[in-house]
């Protein structure tokens, strides 16, 4: 299954996981289904490095973002997810835990006092392992499909590790999977991967001004990819 784009790159890393649920979902079951049903379009895939650590930082419209962004990536993406997704009981809990673990989600306790630092520490560990890490600089899903002010966590990680940031712009997933609704609607989705941002261009690790400048630049790049209305305030926290 090749993405609908002229700059497709050869899929390689995912095929080292042929025996896993991730490979099965992406190439056999879920991937082909949503490709036919939603006709996703992917731009800028060549901006994702073929190996080594990188951060994919994008807007967050819907739970469906976790399906369409990995579908367009030639490499497996590790996302930080709420630990509640991994603690369910019974058949449903077991399925959910297995699904999130096999699709690259890494549990983070967002209720603890050190939630932000734990998330940053986990992301740094994954990057040190050479992984591709997916992060949402807004910190939560947009409540109204607008793009909100980015928090500086992504910039802190990038500046500390020297890892390039790939801006990601997702359009249409809020129409596919609406908050509080179980239905999956037929609507075309576009995922755009922007040019890498070098954190070294913005200053040194530990510099709050550099973190803010890098974050604001990142959000500008995401907005350029999506065309969303920008709101210069943090998105309100809400239930998914």
N, C-alpha and C positions, 0 to 999 in steps of 0.2 A: 504494500500500500504506500504510494508516494503522495506527498502533499500537493495541493493544487497551487503550484508556484513555479516560476521559471528558474529560481535559484536554489533548487533542492540540492542537498548534499547527501552523500551515501550514508545510510544508516549502518552503524557498526557496533557501538558499545551495547546497545540493547540486546543484540543477538547473543551476547555472553550470558543472558538471563533466559535462555530459551525454555528452561524447565520451570520457570517461575510464573506465578499468576500475572505478574506485570506484563510479561511478553504475551501471554495468552489473551489478556484483556486488550492490549494495544493492537495486536496484529491479527487476532483471530475473531474475537467477539465484539468488544465495545468499540474499538477503533473503526472497523468497517461499518458498523451500524450507524454511528453518528456521522461518518463520512457521507454515507448515502442519504441520511435523513436531514442533516444540517448543512451539507456541502461547505465545510470550513475552508477558508483560504488563508494561506500562510505566506508572509513576506519576510525577507531578510534572514532566512535560515542560515545563510553563510556567515552571519555575524556571530553565531555561536561557535566558540573555539572547539576544535575536534577533540582536544584533550586538555587536561589541567583544570585548575579551579577557576570558576567564574560565578558571578551572581546574576541571576535573572530577576529583575525588579520591575514589577508591573502594577497596573491598576487592578482593583479587585471589585468586580461587579456581582459575582454569583459563585455558588459552589461549583458551577460548571467550568469555571476558570481552571480548576484542578484537573479537568479532563482535556480541554482543548489546547492548553499551553503545552503539556507533555506530548500531546498527539502531534504537534508540529515540531517538537525538538528531536534531533537525531540522537541525543544523549538522555539518559535517565536523569530526572530532576528530583532532588531531595527537598521536600517542603517541610516547614515547621508547622505542626498541627496541634490543636488542643488535646491535652492528655485524656479528656473525657471520651474521645473517639476510640481509645484503646482499653477502656475499663468496663465496657458493657458485659452483661452476663447473658446466659442462655444462647440459643441459636443465633438470634439477631446480633447479639453482642460479639459472638465469636466470628461471624461473617464480617461485621464492620471492622473489628480489630485486624483480621486477616487482610481485608481489602486495603485498609490504610497502610498497613505495614508493607504489603507487597507492591503497592503503587508508589512507594518512596516517601511516605509521610513519616516524620520523626516527632514523637510526642514531646510536648512542652506544657508544663503546668502554668497556665496563665492566671491562676488564682493566688499564687504565692506572692509574698512581698518582693521577692527577687526575680519575678517573672521575666522582666526585660533583660536583666543581666544573664539569666539562664539561657534565654533565647540567643543572645549574642554569643555566649560561650559555646553553645551547641553549633551555631552556624560557623564559627571559627574552626571548630574541630572538624566539621565536614569539609570545609575548604582546605584545611591542612592535609586532608586525605585525598585531595585532588578532585573533589566532587563538584557537580553543578548544583548550586543551591538556589531555590526559588523563594523570594521574599516579597512581602507587600508593604511598601513604605508608608502607606496610609494607616497601617496597623489594624484595619478592620475592613469589612465590606462596605462599599458606598451605599448609603441609605436611599439615594435618589439618582443614581447613575452619573452624578457629577464627580469631578476629581478633586480630592481634598488635599490640604497641606500635608506634606510628607514629614514623618518623624525621622530623627537623625540616626536611628539604629543601623540602617543599611550603610550609611556613610561611615559610621564608626567602624563597622566591620571591614569595609573596603579599605579605609585608610590604614587600619591596623595591620591588615594582611597583605596590602598591595594588590588586591584582587580586582580585576576589571569588572565593571557593572554593565550588563546588557539591558537597556530599557525595553520593556515589553508593553505593548498596547493591545488590549483586548476590546473588541467591539461586538455587541450583540448577545453576550451570554446572559445578560439580565432579562432578555426576551425569551431565552430558552428555558431557564430554570429560575423562576421567580421566588423570592423569599416567602417561606411559609406554604408554598404550593408543591405538591408531589408530581404534578404533571411535567412532562418534558415536551416542550413545544417545538414546532418546525420553524426555525428562523436561522438565516445564514449567519455564521460567525467568522470574524476576521481576527487573526492574531499577527501582529507585526513585531519583529525583533529589530531593534534599532542598533546603531553603531556603538561599539564598546566605549565606555567612558573610563579614562585612566584616572584613578583617584589621586595620583601624584601631582596632577595638574592643579589641585586645589589646596595643597598644603600638607601638613604633617599630622600624624596620628596624635590624638589628644587635644587638638586645637578646635575649640568649639565653633569658631568662625569658619574654619575650613569645613567642618561637618555640616554647618547650615548652608554654606555656599554650594557644596556638592549635592546636598539634598534638594535644594531649590532648582539646581540645574537638571538634576534627574527628573524632577516632576515636570519641568518644562519640556524635556525630551519625550516623556510619556504623553503629555498633552498634545504634542505635535503629531504623535502617532495615532491618537484616538480622536482628536477634535473635541474632546469633552470640555464643558464649561468648568473653569477652575474656581475653587472656593479657598480663599486664603485663611482657613481655619481648620482645626483638626476635626476629622469625622467623628460624630457621636458614636459611642460604643453601644451596641445593641445585640440582641439575640439573633443567631443565624436561623 
